[in-house]
Amino acid sequence: MRRGNIGSYRLAKIGGEVIRAFVPAPLPPNPALVLDGSLQQALEATAVALGRLDSIATFLPDKSLFLYAYVRKEAVLSSQIEGTQSSLSDLFLFELDEAPGAPLDDVRQVSNYVAALDHGLRRLREGFPLSNRLIREIHGILLSRGRGSTMTPGEFRRSQNWIGGTRPGNAAFVPPPHAEVPDCMSALERFLHAEDDGLPVLLRAALAGTSLPSKP
């Protein structure tokens, strides 16, 4: 099939229907990104913003308090993508062993996000590399209880999933077939640790974040 700059489609038959599953091309992009114009401006603006954040952090009496709030805010926003209704105040009440306003299952799901993020940050501080092994560890904690606890936590998926629609045949987007996921993730890990492509760290992070197979 014709291959574009960012990936290609694989035809597969599921439930009697032929579907088109998208498989991302290995990074870095080919042809290479050209760092000029608006892309260069965006990269510079991002670097400046991070520099400002870093300078402000030096004035914080306790950086752990900032990280505490940031991790929980990120957990709430991430879980809302999955349809949870919990708010930041609901999460704080849950952690204080008080009754939150949102359904308990929703708040517990957000709590799983917090635990997963905390685990990942701790492992990185200890010097553990950002790798598929760490991603699986984080995934295992994220699905350790509540929804998804029966969906092979800590392992790459073993069936086809999709986004939108009621089945892969009418979905808005179909991620790679499960048999392709290990190779996709291995290619991503190699890209994360590549040192010979000349990409700025910020650009590498952005490209990696947009290439993950949905729900690996």
N, C-alpha and C positions, 0 to 999 in steps of 0.2 A: 504494500500500500504506500501511497505518497507520504513522505515524511516532511514535516514542517520544521521550523527552527526549534520548537519547544517540545515536540513529541509526535507520536503517531497513534493511530487507532488500530486496535486488534478486534477482529470479528470473532464472536463466540456465541454458542447456542446455549441458552439457559431457559428451562421450562418451555421448550418448544419455540422460543423466540430467538431471533438473531439480534445480538446487541453489539454496539460499538463501544469498547472500553478504551479509555485514553491511557497511554503509557508514556510518561515523560521521558524526554531524551536525557542522557547523562549530562551533567554540568562539568565545565562551564559551557555557556551557549556557543553554538557553532552556526554561523560566523560569530566571532567575538564581539562583545559589546564595545561600542565606541563611546568613550567618556568625553563627550563634549555637549555643548548646548544645555538643554534643560536637565539632562541627567547629571552633568557635572555640577550644575547649580544646586540640584537637590542633594547631591552627595556632600557638597560643601556646607549647605545649610544644616544638614543632619549632624555633621561633625562639630559645627559651632554649637548647636543645641546640646549635644552630649558634653561638650567642654563646659558649658554653663552649668549643666546639672552636676558635673564633677566638682566644679568650684564651689557651688552652693553646698554640696555634701560635706565639704571640709568644715563648714560652720555648724553642722548639726552636732548637738551634744551627745547623741546616741544614734548612730546610723542604723542599728538594729530595729529601732522603732519605725524608721522610715520604711525599711524593708518589710517589716511586719504588716504595715498598712498596704504597701504596694502589692505584695504577694496576694493578699486577700482581695484587693480590688481587681487584680488580674484574674483571680479564680472566679469571681462573680461574673465578670464580663465573658470569660471563656465558657462558663457553664450556661450562660444565657443563649449562646449559639446553639446549644443542644436542647433549648426549650425550657430550662428551669426558670422558676419565678422568684427565686430567692434574691434578697437584696443584701447589701453589705451589713446593714443593721441586723438582719435576720441571722447572718453568720456570726456576728459578735455575740448575740444572745445565745445562740447554740453553743458557742465555746464557753460561755459563762454558765452552762447548764440551765438556762432559762428557756421558756417556750417561745420560739420564734413565730412571726406572723405568717410565714409561708409554710406549705406542707413540709413535714419532716424529711420526706424522701428527697425533696429538692435541696434542702439545706445540707443534708448529709452528702449529696453529690458535690456541692460546692466545697464542703470540708475535705472531700477526697482530692479535689484539685489543689487545695492548700497543702495537704500532706505530700502530694506528688511533686509539687514545685519545691517545697522545702527539701525533700529528699534529693532532687536533682541538683539544687544549689549547694547542698552540703557535700555531695559527692564531688562536684567540680572544685570546691574549695579544698578538698582533700587531695586534689591532683588527679582524680580519675578522669580519663579522656571522654569528651563528648563522642559517643559511639552508639552503635545499635544495641549493645548490651545495656548501656545506661538508659536508652529510650525504652527498652523492654522492661527494665526495672521500674521506671516512672509509670509506664502503662499498667504494670501489675498493681501498683499502689492506687492508681486512679480508679481501677475497676475492682478494687478489693472488697467492696461492699456496695449494696444497693443495686441500681440498674447496671447491667453489664457484668455482674459478678459471675455469671454463668457463661460468659463469652470469652473464654480462654485468656484471662488476664495475664499480662506479661509475655504474650506470644503474638507473632504476626498472624493476621487473620487467615482463616482457612476456607473462606467462602466469599462469594461476590457480594459487594455492597453497592449502594447507589445513593444519590442525593436528589431529592424531589421525586414526585411521582409515587406510584404504588408498587412498582416493580421495575427491574432493570430495563424492560422494554419500553416504558414510557417515562423514564427518569430524565431529569434535566442534565445530569452528569453521571457517568459511570467510571469509577476509578479503575486502576489496573486489575486484571484478573489476579486472584490470590496467588497463583503459581508464579506470577511475575514480581510480586512484592519483595521477596528476599533479594533479588538481583537489583531492583530499584533502590532498596535501602543500602545495599553494599556500595552501589555507585555513589549514593549521597554521602556515605561515610568517607569514601576516598576523596570526594570533593572537599569535604570539611577540613581535611588535614593536608590538602595539596599545598605545596610551597613553591611551585614552579610556574604558576599561571599569572602572577603579577596582579591579582585582584586585591583591592583594598578590603580590609576586614568587614567594614560596614556593608559593602556590596556583596561580599560572600554570604553574610548573614541574611541579607534580603533575598538573594537567589535561593538559598537553602530553605528559607521559610515558605517560599511559594512553590517548592517542588515536591514537598512531602506527599506521598500517596494518601488520599483521604482515609483516615482511620486504619493505619498500618496494622 
